[in-house]
Amino acid sequence: MKNHLLILLLSISFMGYAQDNHIVKTDDGRRLLLKADFTWEYIDTAAPEQNAIEAAVAENKNKEGCQIAPDFEEPKLNSKIQAQLKKGRATIDHVKEKVASDYECQTSEVILLWVKEQKAKAEYMFCAKGKKVKYKRVGNSIIEAGKFF
């Protein structure tokens, strides 16, 4: 009797989850609500705009060299994350030293254009010797994006 009751209870709960609505994302970034009655509707009426930094990078992607405005300031980084990375020698200064050694230039010539940083990983875009380069950090390991070793 207990087994039959348990099976009945589980089947009822599974039927309830099977009738839920689902939210999916389209290729252009808009979200759709797929309803249980086989209809759908847009949640976002317009496609989301790209991040301003990513749009600028995409716009200048095909252009040679770095085109930096004279009043350009490097992005500010999270001081708490940088303090934690100091122990593993993976702060922004260490990353700039790595880029400078890879491109045979001074660390003062390496300019940070944009950054996506978390405690465990980060992506950096630099201008080194007039060339845009992308580096990534996983943990305390720093490597140029697209390279394995």
Secondary structure, 3 states (H helix, E strand, C coil): CHHHHHHHHHHHHHHHHHCCCEEEECCCCCEEEECCCCCEEECCCCCCCCCHHHHHHHHCCCCCCCCCCCCCCCCCCCHHHHHHHCCCCCCHHHHHHHHHHHCCCCHHHCEEEEEEECCCEEEEEEEECCEEEEEEEECCEEEECCCCC
